[in-house]
Amino acid sequence: MVMSFIIRNGLSPDTITYSTLLHGYCCKGKLSKATDILNEMMRNGCIPNTYTCNILLHSLWKEGKILEAEELLRKMNEKGYGVDIVTCNIVIDGLCKSRKLEKAMEIADEMWTHGSAALGNLGNSFIGLVDDVSRSMKCTPDLVTYSIIISALCKAGRIDEAKKKFKEMMGKNLQPDVVIFDTFIHIFCKVGKISSAFRVLKDMEKKGCNKSIQTYNSLILGLGSKSQIFEIWTSR
């Protein structure tokens, strides 16, 4: 309704207008409508930016529409849209959720030397995804990248590999946040390694990282599974 009002008053919707509307449709899971908006904005000469494409890309991976997501990446490549760390993390997260963890880790590792061009590992269509090498190299793994990989490894029961990724992350001067700490606490409690979970909790406190409700829920779950009811009430 507001969009129609804008047009009737002689104004032209811009990239922000279209991106906001596209985001709304994606949040409601109406991907066909979101795609229509993307096509409409291009027909009207309004060029989508990386943020616009990332919104749709995230929703496509979330809905398991892998082929459509890869097609969007190909179009981003053809149109010369910039690919940023958010794009890379969306792809890595989508691969993990599609049980393609090895490919996700391969891309994340390659990002340290090739930046966003590492997405070329998805196939020939993506080789040379970013022609500007200096811009590509800015896309190195960040805290979100490691959080995605560590979480996926823990869910797959590959805890030792998750620990190695944690050490690698620390070696890159990336400090863990509550999400990563909670991931380890949850998996340790789930497999009955309560002492390990509390060691992570102490490390979390030493680094001044505030505990979340997820932190306590995981500890309660772990202690309850060991019938350590008294500790549930006394642990802080």
Secondary structure, 3 states (H helix, E strand, C coil): CHHHHHHHCCCCCCHHHHHHHHHHHHHCCCHHHHHHHHHHHHHCCCCCCHHHHHHHHHHHHHCCCHHHHHHHHHHHHHHCCCCCHHHHHHHHHHHHHCCCHHHHHHHHHHHHHHHHHHHHHHCHHHCCCCCCHHHHCCCCCCHHHHHHHHHHHHHCCCHHHHHHHHHHHHHCCCCCCHHHHHHHHHHHHHCCCHHHHHHHHHHHHHCCCCCCHHHHHHHHHHHHHCCCHHHHHHCC
